[in-house]
Amino acid sequence: MNCDEFEKLKVRYLEGNVSSAEEKAIEAHLEVCPHCRETLDKIMSESSKQAKLDLSTLDDSTYKLDEDQQKKILRHAKYKNRFNIALFLLALFILVNIAGGILSSLYFNWGGEAGRLYKAQKTAALITEFTFPNVTVPTHFDPFPLLLSGAGWGHSSINIKPYFVANGKYAIQKRVGKDEFVIGHLDINQFFSSMDVNWQWKENSFKDYLYFYHPEQLNDPANNDTGIANSSDQIWEALDTLPEGTVAELSLSLTGTFSIDEVKKLFADYDVDITWYAVSTGIEGNPYCPDRQAPLSAFHGVWGVPELPRHMLRSNSTISDEHSVHETYLLESMEFLIQNEAIARKVYRGSSENLQLATRYDYIKTHGIEVYGVVVTGPTKELLKLKDLDLVHLPGLGEVRLWNWFTRNYQGQMY
């Protein structure tokens, strides 16, 4: 039934002179049409006023509503009441969601750098860049505004919902050649103080090709030197086979431990970039470590620092002593992780027993940064030349990509 049909039948409907089918059609139409309900309401209101006037001149014996009229009045009141309740519930739902969103934003962002959201995302970024060679999680540098409900940067985003829920989706990136590309996302979902961490890798897995051996591991007679040497030869042969129009990433172990400045001088004459330093933390050579004979990798106890961490660049852009910057950044970051160790354990992909933040921190604070391995990237043929360095051995070949070893004058992205 439409509004025109209702107009024709409304008088008969009020008089009770419609069929059962017409009555059902009218009532169904009234449920969905506010205009016709308003029209009916006006008619009933005018009828009520007229009835009161008539009652002033009639006694009880001369005025009486028949049963059908009473039913129609009650039915109309029911529809009107139902409509008002629906409006009230809708308004209440909107207000509760607005209030819930504000309270959630305050809950997760209150306290600036001590806020729950900032601590979660910074901890995730630090754990990733310290334990995944040549992998970073670009995060928002500063605490979010108190009333933030959603934000996005690059391939990452954060969404704060009512009822104390915060969903963060952070891009996981690595660099090969001159380009950085996304290899997955780290999803951190928070509900009050609880937190769920989910690693979403492209192609459903992380290809862990980069590894290191600490010098003390190689002094262990239990290690099979022949097998390691054969593996190294295969890597150099693969680099020799790859075409010149490619770039790659390569992990390299060193025969000893060196400072960052010494490592940079070692590679200064080669057209390659260092992206990550494997750093001694006093655990790698532990004879009681269950992974002593296994290579150190993202899931097996490796620890290091990127060459150009975004947080370090931002907070120390005016400091010229690069070694001092790396050491200060690493120690301050590890202090932050120790304060938020419960979050760090949830994010860390290796065994939580191997995290040992306090032990690692004390060793680095006492001995400084001792580098025993690096990740380098550059043209494959330039990487092959590193075979001639006496201090370099045990390569691990990671991602290989098409040539991008140049600086573009212009580039942009659209999402």
Secondary structure, DSSP 4 states (H G I P E B T S, - for coil): --HHHHHHHHHHHHHT-S-HHHHHHHHHHHHH-HHHHHHHHHHHHHHHHHHHHHHHH--TTT----HHHHHHHHHHHHHHHHHHHHHHHHHHHHHHHHHHHHHHHHHHHTTGGGSHHHHHHHHHHHHHHHHSTTEE----SSPPPTT--EEEETTEEEEEETTTEEEEEEEEEEEETTEEEEEEEEEEEEETTEEEEEEEEGGGS------B--HHHHT-TTS-HHHHHHHHHHHHHHHHHS-TTEEEEEEEEEEEEE-HHHHHHHTTTSS-EEEEEEE--SSTT-TT-TTTTSPB-TTTT--EEESS-HHHHHHSTT---HHHHHHHHHHHHHHHHHHTHHHHHHH--S-GGGT-HHHHHHHHHHH---EEEEEEEEEHHHHHGGGG-TTEEEEEEEEEEE---S--S------
